[in-house]
């Protein structure tokens, strides 16, 4: 049975490298939007570390990233401000955007 197979030493999500397609998607989002800020979402028992990008109007995208250090490097290369979700929380404009999408 697959129920009792081990997930690895950490027991958490796998630690595979980020796909180039993910980085390309994030880069395209930054280039096509204005006022983009980056937010690092920490690894949990269910998900790997992710990078959340939020535009000025609250539109957002999220992709898996290898580590917080890689996320910071990516953001600095694109001159993006970067924050830690654990410290700053999610921006209100993102929640407002999600609410507008629900109503539409």
N, C-alpha and C positions, 0 to 999 in steps of 0.2 A: 504494500500500500504506500502511496505517496504521502500520506499524512505524517509519517514519522521520519521523513527524510530531513537531513540537516540543511539549514540554509547557509551555512558558512560559520566562521568563527564568531562573528559578531551577533549572528541571529537576526540582524536587521537587513535592510535592503542591500542589494549587491552594490559593489563599488566599481562599476565599470566606467570606462572613460566616456566623456561627453562626445556625442556625434557632431561632426562638422555641420550637418544639416541643422542641428539645434543652434549652433553659433551663427550660422547664416541667417536663420529666422530672426534671431534676436537683433542682429546687425541691421537687417532690412526694416525691422520695426522701428529702430532708432532713427534710421535715415528717412523714413516716411512719415514720422510724427514730429511734433514739436513739444518742448518742455518735458522730455522723458527723464524720469528718475528710476534708479535701480534699487531693488530691495532683495537682500539675501534672506531666504527662508531656510532654516536649519534642517538638517537631517532628522527624521523621526523614525519610529519603528516601522512605519508603513511607506514613507517616501524618502528619496534621496535629497540631498541639498539642491535647491532650485533657485533660479534667478528670476525675479518678477520685475517686469518693466511696466511702468505706468506713465501714460502720456498726460498732457495738460488737461485734457477733457475727461480723464478717468479711464479711457480705454486701456486695456492691459493685456499682457501675454506672459506666459510662464514656461520655462524650459528647465530641464535637469541640467545641472552644472557639476563639474567634478569635485569642487571644494569651494569654501568661502574665499580662499586665496585666489583661485582662478576667477571667481566672480569679480573680486576687487580689481584684478588685473584687466579683465575685459572692460569693466566700467571706466577705469582710468584711461585705457587706450581710446575710448570713444568720448572722453571728457564728460562722463555722466556723474552726477552726485550719487553716492551709494550709501544705503542705510541698512541696518540690521532690523528685521521685523520684530525680533524679540525685544529690542530696545525702543523702537519708534512706533510699532504697530503699523497697520495698513492705513494708507491715506484716505481721508474722507471722500475725495473726488472719485476714488475707485468704487467705494460703496454706493455713491450717488449714481455712477455709471451703471453698476449692476442693477440698481433699482429702476433706472430708466429703461434698461433692456427688458426687464420683467414686465413692465407696463406696456411696452411696444408690441 
